[in-house]
Amino acid sequence: MNFMKSVRSLCSPAFLFLVISTIHMIFVITTTFRSDIYPVCVKQGKCEPYYKYLGVSIVYILVATLILNMICSYGYNIIAWLLFIAFIIFRYVESMSADVSISDRYQFK
């Protein structure tokens, strides 16, 4: 119950970021584990296990949510919304680069 209180006490940008990122992570987890693709290849020939990517993503979501909420608590709501947009763009770019690197995995020898 304490977790739900803390989630409900988040400001709008932080709450929206947490919800969107959680939905994104659920989508990534379900699509990844349904397929045969487990590693994430960051550079050609250098693949990492997928759980490392998930761990880094979860930490990123939590830290970004806390930063957004902290900025809101100081009264800088406009800056928090701008950072929210930047964080969402970063998640999109990160997701696209992971998708490209996963599809490139089949071209490795």
N, C-alpha and C positions, 0 to 999 in steps of 0.2 A: 504493500500500500504506500509506503514511503516513496518508492520509485515513481508511482503514478502521480503523487503530489508534486514531486520535483519536475516531472514532464509537463504537468498542467501549469506549473508556475513559469515555464519558459516564455520568453517574449515571442512575438509573431515570427520574426525572421528565423530565430533559432528553432522554434517548433516546426515550422514549415520545412526547414532544411533537414531536421531529424526525420520527419515523415517521408519526404521525397527520397532521402538517402537510404532509409530502411526499406522502402519499396524497391528501390534500385538493387540493393544487396540481396533481397529475396529473389528478385528476378535473375540476378547473376548466379546465385547459388543453384536455383532450380534448373536454369539452362545449362550450366556447366556440368552438374552431376548427372544430367540426363544424357549427355553426350560422352564420347570417349576421350574428350580433350581434358586432361587434368593439369598439365603444366602451363604456366604463362611464360611466354618467351619474350623477354624484354629486348634483347639484342639477338641477332642471328646466331644461332648455335648455343645461346646461354638461356636455358629454361629453368624456371624455379617452380617448386611445388605450389599448387594453387592455394593451399592453406596459408602460406606466407602472404600472398596478395590479399586474402580475406582479412588476415590479422591486421595488416597495415591499413586497410580500408576502414575497419571498425575503429581503430585508434584515431584515424583521420576524422571520421564522423563525430566521434565523441569530443575531440579537441576543438573542431570547428564549431560544434554546437555550444560548447562552453565559452568559446571566444565571442560568438555572436550574442549569447545571453549576457556576458559580462559587459560588452559594449552597450547593450540596451539598458543595463542597470545603471550605467553612468549617464543615461539620457541622450545618447547619440544614436537615435533610431534611424536616421537617414544613412549614416555611415554603416550601420548594421545591415540595412537593406542593400546597400551597394556591395558590401562584402558577401552577402548572401548570393547575389548575382554572380560575383567572381567565384565563389565556392562551387556553385552549380555549373558554371562554365568549365571549371577545372575538373569536376566529376565527369562531365560529358567528354572532355578531351581525353581524360584518363581511360574512360570506358572505350572510346573509339580506338585508342592506341593498343589497348589490351586485345580488342577484337581483331585488329589487323595483325598483331603479333601471333595470335592464336591461329589465324588462317594461314599465316606464313609458316607455321610449324610443319605443315605437310610438304613443304618444298625442301626441307632439310634432308640431307643424306645421312 
